[in-house]
Amino acid sequence: MAKVFLPSAIIQLLADIMTQLATSTHSKDHPFPAVLRENRLLNGPGSAKETRHFVIDIEGSGITYLAGDSLGVFPANDPRHVEEVIRALGATGDEPVILPKTDEPLPLREALFGRLSLAGPSRKTLEAFAGRVTDERERERLEELLRPESRVVMMEFLSHRELIDLLEEFPSARFAPAEIVEHLRRLVPRLYSLASSPVCHPREVHLTVAVVRYRTNERDRLGVCSTWLAERVPLYQPVVPVFMSHSHFGLPEDESRDIIMVGPGTGVAPFRAFVQERAAKGSPGRNWLFFGDQRRETDYLYGDEFEDYHRRGVLQRLDLAFSRDQTEKIYVQHRMLENAAELWSWIDGGGMFYVCGDAQRMAKDVDAALHEVIRRGGNLDEEAAAEYVKQMKRDKRYLRDVY
C-alpha cells in the first residue's frame, strides 16, 4: 500500500504539539517528542502480513529503559478520516471545542486529529444518538439496539462501526461540534514491547509492530497507531510523543539462569532484546527461543539475526513453527510438546519461562502445553502439575506479556 504523506500544515501541527509537550521529565502526562529514524518492512514479498521494524531516537530525553519494558506511543488519527467526520457533522473544522476535564478551547480539527478516538463507539454513544434522531425509522432502530435483551446484538453492531458509520447511518441526529466531543473517548497511547536492549542501543528503542488493516461494514479500517507509524510519521522530525512503561517482564538478575522464550509473531520483540543483551554481556545462562509464524520464507522475523545467534551458540536452542509450510498446521505449543523431556530439564533446573504475544489463543495453548510438559516430566497428576505452575508464577519464574 502506498504511503500517505502528511500535508505541511499537519506536520506543523504535530511539531507545535510536540513543542508544547517538551519537558525535563517525561511520562505519560509529559511525553517526549521523539524522532522516527527507521521504518522497515520485515515480511518478504508474498506475505499475508505487514510487520514493521521501527527505530525511535530518544537522544536527549533522559529516558532510560530495561529489556522487557514497553514504549508508550501517542498516535494521531488519519487526516482523511478526520475530514470525513467534519463533513458528516456539517462543520468546517475550525469551530472551537473544549474537551472534558480541560479549560482551553481548541479547533475541532485539532481535537479530532490528535486528542479524540474516532473508533470504538460505546452504548453511551448510541444513547446520545438516540436522543438526537428525528427520523422515526432511525429512532426505532436505535431503541431496538438499546433494549437490555439486545445487548449481544448491540455489541456486535458496535464492533463493526466507528463514529463515521453512526453519523452516516443516523443522519437525522445532529450534533454541534462542541456537543459531539462530549461523547467521544480520549485517544489513548498504545504500548509496544521493546525489541532492543539498552546495553546495545542506549539512545534508541526498536519496535516490532503488526500493521492492522481490515474491513467491516463495507469500510476499510486502519489500526490507528500502527498505520500512523507505518504511513504518516515523517522520518527525522520530532513528532512522535513517547514515554517509557517499565515492566515486571525482565531478564533474571542472576545471569547464569537459563531462559526459555515463547514468542510467535510480534511476540518475539522482547526476546530479540533479551538475546541481544545476553549476547552483549556474555551471560552464562542458556537461551532457548520458540518462534512461530505463517511461512518461513516470508514471515521469519529477524530470522538472520536469530540464525546467527544460534550458530554462535548464544541461542543454544532455536525451535521454529511455521504453520502454513505444511498441510498440518504446526504452532509453538506443538514444538514444546515435541521437546518435552529437554524442556522439563531446563524448567526443573530453575529455568525462567517467558511468553509474549496473543492472549486469546496462543497464550492459553502455550499454558496448556506447559502444564503437560511438567505433568510428563515430573510424573505428576494434573492437580500437582497445576500447583507446580502456580509456584513458578509465585517465584516469578513464569512471566507473561500478553495482549
C-alpha positions in Angstrom: 0.0 0.0 0.0 1.4 3.4 -0.9 2.5 5.7 1.9 0.3 8.7 2.7 2.4 11.8 3.1 1.2 14.4 5.5 0.4 17.9 4.3 2.8 20.5 5.6 0.1 22.0 7.8 -0.4 18.7 9.6 3.3 18.3 10.1 3.5 21.8 11.6 0.6 20.9 13.9 2.4 17.8 15.1 5.5 19.9 15.7 3.6 22.5 17.6 2.0 19.9 19.8 5.4 18.3 20.5 6.9 21.7 21.4 4.2 22.1 24.0 4.9 18.7 25.4 8.7 19.1 25.7 9.7 18.9 29.4 12.6 17.9 31.5 10.9 14.9 32.9 9.0 12.6 30.6 6.0 10.5 31.4 2.6 9.6 30.1 1.4 13.1 31.1 4.5 14.7 29.6 5.7 12.5 26.6 9.0 13.2 24.9 8.9 14.4 21.2 10.9 11.6 19.7 12.2 11.1 16.2 11.4 8.1 13.9 14.7 7.1 12.3 13.8 3.9 10.6 10.7 2.3 9.2 11.4 -1.1 7.6 9.2 -3.9 6.4 10.1 -7.3 8.0 8.0 -9.6 5.9 9.1 -10.9 2.5 7.2 -10.5 -0.8 4.0 -12.5 -0.9 3.4 -12.5 2.8 -0.2 -12.1 4.1 1.1 -9.9 6.9 2.7 -6.5 7.2 5.1 -6.3 10.2 7.4 -3.4 10.5 10.6 -2.6 12.4 10.7 0.9 13.8 13.7 2.7 15.3 12.8 5.6 17.5 15.5 8.1 18.6 15.3 9.1 22.3 18.5 11.1 22.4 18.3 14.0 24.8 15.2 12.7 26.6 16.8 11.4 29.7 14.6 8.3 29.2 16.2 5.0 30.4 14.9 1.5 29.9 15.4 -2.2 30.5 15.0 -5.1 28.2 11.4 -6.2 28.7 10.0 -2.7 29.1 7.4 -1.2 26.7 7.2 2.1 24.9 4.0 4.2 25.1 3.2 6.0 21.8 0.5 8.6 21.4 -0.8 8.3 17.8 -2.8 10.7 15.6 -5.9 9.8 13.6 -5.8 9.6 9.8 -6.5 13.2 8.4 -8.8 11.7 5.8 -11.0 10.1 8.5 -11.0 13.4 10.4 -12.2 15.3 7.3 -14.9 12.6 6.8 -16.3 13.2 10.3 -16.1 17.0 9.9 -18.1 16.8 6.6 -20.7 14.5 8.2 -21.1 16.9 11.1 -21.7 19.8 8.6 -18.8 21.6 10.2 -15.8 23.5 9.0 -13.3 22.0 11.4 -12.3 25.5 12.8 -15.1 25.6 15.4 -13.7 25.9 19.0 -14.4 23.0 21.3 -13.5 22.3 24.9 -12.6 18.7 25.8 -13.8 17.2 29.1 -11.5 18.0 32.0 -9.9 20.8 30.1 -10.4 24.6 30.1 -8.8 25.9 26.9 -10.7 25.7 23.6 -9.0 24.2 20.5 -10.2 23.8 16.9 -12.4 20.8 16.2 -10.0 19.6 13.6 -7.1 19.5 16.1 -9.3 17.8 18.7 -10.3 15.0 16.2 -6.8 14.7 14.8 -4.8 14.2 18.0 -7.0 14.1 21.1 -10.1 12.0 20.5 -10.8 8.5 19.3 -12.9 8.1 16.2 -13.2 4.4 16.7 -14.8 2.2 19.4 -18.3 3.8 19.9 -20.0 2.6 23.1 -23.5 2.2 24.4 -23.4 5.7 25.6 -22.6 6.9 22.1 -25.7 5.1 20.8 -27.8 6.7 23.6 -26.6 10.1 22.6 -27.6 9.4 19.0 -31.0 8.1 20.2 -31.6 11.3 22.0 -30.9 13.4 18.8 -32.5 11.5 15.9 -35.7 13.0 14.4 -36.3 10.3 11.8 -38.8 7.7 13.1 -37.1 4.7 11.5 -33.7 5.7 12.8 -35.2 6.1 16.3 -36.8 2.6 16.2 -33.6 1.0 15.1 -31.7 2.6 17.9 -34.3 1.8 20.5 -34.2 -1.9 19.4 -30.4 -1.9 19.8 -30.6 -0.3 23.2 -33.1 -2.8 24.7 -31.5 -4.8 27.6 -32.3 -8.1 25.8 -30.4 -6.9 22.7 -27.1 -6.5 24.4 -25.3 -9.2 22.3 -26.7 -7.7 19.1 -25.7 -4.2 20.1 -22.1 -5.3 20.9 -21.8 -7.0 17.6 -23.2 -3.9 15.9 -20.7 -1.6 17.6 -17.8 -3.9 16.9 -18.2 -3.2 13.2 -18.6 0.6 13.4 -16.7 3.8 14.1 -18.0 7.3 14.6 -18.3 8.0 10.9 -20.6 5.0 10.4 -23.0 6.2 13.1 -23.1 9.7 11.6 -23.9 8.3 8.1 -26.4 5.6 9.3 -28.3 8.0 11.6 -28.1 11.3 9.6 -31.1 12.9 11.4 -29.1 13.0 14.6 -27.5 16.5 14.5 -24.6 17.5 16.9 -22.9 20.8 17.2 -19.1 20.4 17.2 -19.0 21.4 20.9 -21.5 18.6 21.7 -20.1 15.7 19.7 -16.7 15.9 21.6 -18.5 15.2 24.8 -19.5 11.8 23.5 -16.0 10.7 22.3 -13.3 8.8 24.2 -9.8 10.2 24.6 -7.2 8.9 22.1 -5.1 6.8 24.4 -1.4 5.7 23.9 -0.5 2.3 22.6 2.1 0.2 24.4 4.7 -1.8 22.4 7.2 -4.2 23.8 10.7 -3.1 23.1 12.7 -5.1 20.6 16.1 -3.6 21.7 18.4 -3.8 24.7 19.7 -0.6 26.3 23.1 -2.3 26.6 23.3 -2.3 22.8 21.1 0.7 22.0 21.0 3.2 24.9 19.9 6.2 22.8 17.2 4.5 20.7 14.4 1.9 21.0 13.2 -0.6 18.5 9.6 -1.7 18.0 8.2 -4.7 16.1 4.7 -3.7 15.0 2.0 -5.6 13.1 0.2 -3.0 10.9 -3.5 -3.5 11.3 -5.8 -3.3 8.3 -9.2 -4.9 8.0 -12.7 -4.4 6.5 -16.0 -4.1 8.4 -19.4 -2.7 7.4 -18.1 -2.2 3.9 -15.4 0.1 5.0 -11.6 -0.3 5.2 -10.4 0.1 8.8 -6.9 1.0 9.9 -5.1 0.4 13.1 -4.7 4.0 14.5 -1.2 3.8 15.8 0.3 1.1 13.6 -0.7 2.8 10.3 0.2 6.2 11.8 3.8 4.9 12.3 3.8 3.0 9.0 2.4 5.6 6.7 2.1 9.1 8.1 5.0 9.8 10.5 7.8 11.6 8.6 11.3 10.5 9.3 13.8 12.6 11.2 11.3 15.0 12.7 10.5 15.2 16.4 6.8 14.4 16.1 6.4 11.1 17.9 5.2 11.6 21.5 6.5 8.7 23.7 7.1 7.6 27.3 8.6 4.6 28.9 6.4 2.0 30.6 8.5 -0.1 33.0 7.6 -3.8 33.3 7.9 -6.8 35.5 8.8 -8.7 32.3 12.6 -8.6 32.5 15.7 -10.7 32.5 16.7 -12.5 35.7 19.2 -10.8 37.9 21.2 -14.0 38.0 22.7 -14.1 34.6 23.5 -17.8 35.0 19.8 -18.7 34.9 18.6 -20.4 31.8 15.7 -18.7 30.0 13.0 -20.2 27.8 11.2 -17.7 25.5 8.0 -18.4 23.6 7.2 -15.5 21.2 5.4 -16.2 17.9 4.8 -13.3 15.5 5.4 -9.8 17.1 5.6 -11.6 20.4 9.2 -12.1 19.6 10.0 -8.4 20.2 11.2 -8.6 23.8 13.1 -11.8 23.2 15.2 -10.1 20.5 16.0 -7.6 23.3 16.8 -10.4 25.7 19.1 -12.3 23.4 20.8 -9.0 22.3 21.6 -8.3 26.0 22.7 -11.8 27.0 25.0 -11.9 23.9 26.5 -8.4 24.7 27.1 -9.3 28.3 28.3 -12.8 27.7 25.7 -14.1 30.2 26.5 -17.7 31.1 22.8 -18.8 31.3 21.5 -20.8 28.3 18.9 -19.3 26.0 16.0 -21.2 24.2 13.7 -19.5 21.8 10.4 -20.8 20.4 9.3 -18.7 17.4 6.4 -19.2 15.0 4.5 -17.5 12.2 2.9 -18.4 8.9 5.7 -19.1 6.4 9.5 -19.3 6.9 10.3 -17.7 3.6 8.2 -14.5 4.2 7.5 -14.3 8.0 10.6 -15.3 9.8 11.0 -12.0 11.7 14.7 -11.2 12.5 15.5 -14.7 11.1 19.0 -13.8 10.0 19.8 -12.4 13.5 18.4 -15.5 15.3 20.1 -17.9 13.0 23.4 -16.1 13.6 22.9 -16.2 17.4 22.2 -19.9 17.0 25.4 -20.6 15.0 27.4 -18.6 17.6 26.0 -20.6 20.5 24.2 -17.6 22.0 20.9 -19.4 21.4 21.5 -23.0 22.5 18.1 -24.0 21.2 16.0 -22.4 18.4 12.7 -24.2 17.7 10.5 -22.9 14.8 6.9 -23.5 13.9 5.7 -22.1 10.6 2.0 -23.0 10.4 1.4 -22.7 6.6 4.6 -24.5 5.4 2.9 -28.0 5.6 -0.5 -29.4 5.3 -0.9 -29.9 9.1 -0.7 -26.6 11.0 2.2 -26.6 13.5 2.4 -24.0 16.3 4.8 -23.2 19.1 2.9 -25.3 21.6 3.5 -28.4 19.4 7.2 -27.7 19.4 7.1 -27.5 23.1 5.5 -30.9 23.4 7.9 -32.4 20.9 10.8 -31.4 23.1 9.0 -32.0 26.4 11.8 -34.0 28.1 14.5 -31.4 27.5 12.2 -28.6 28.2 11.3 -30.2 31.6 15.1 -30.5 32.4 15.5 -26.7 31.8 12.5 -25.9 33.9 13.3 -28.4 36.7 16.8 -26.9 36.8 15.4 -23.5 37.7 15.0 -22.0 34.2 12.8 -19.0 33.6 9.8 -19.4 31.3 8.5 -16.4 29.3 5.6 -16.0 27.0 4.8 -12.9 24.8 2.0 -12.3 22.3 -1.6 -13.1 21.6 -3.6 -13.6 24.8 -6.8 -15.0 23.2 -5.4 -18.3 21.8 -1.7 -18.6 21.8 -1.0 -17.9 25.4 -3.7 -20.3 26.5 -2.4 -23.0 24.3 1.1 -22.5 25.5 0.0 -22.6 29.1 -1.8 -25.9 28.5 1.4 -27.3 26.8 3.5 -26.1 29.8 1.2 -27.9 32.2 1.5 -31.1 30.1 5.3 -30.8 29.9 5.5 -30.5 33.7 3.0 -33.3 34.2 5.0 -35.7 32.0 8.4 -34.6 33.1 7.7 -34.6 36.8 5.4 -37.7 36.6 2.7 -35.7 38.3 -1.1 -35.8 38.1 -2.9 -32.8 36.7 -3.5 -31.2 40.1 0.1 -31.4 41.1 1.3 -30.1 37.7 -1.1 -27.1 38.2 0.4 -26.4 41.6 3.9 -26.6 40.2 2.9 -23.9 37.6 1.4 -21.8 40.3 4.6 -22.0 42.3 6.6 -20.9 39.2 4.4 -17.8 39.0 4.9 -17.1 42.7 8.6 -17.4 42.2 8.4 -15.2 39.2 9.8 -17.9 37.0 6.8 -17.9 34.7 6.2 -14.4 33.2 3.8 -13.4 30.6 3.4 -10.2 28.4 0.2 -10.9 26.5 -2.3 -8.7 24.7 
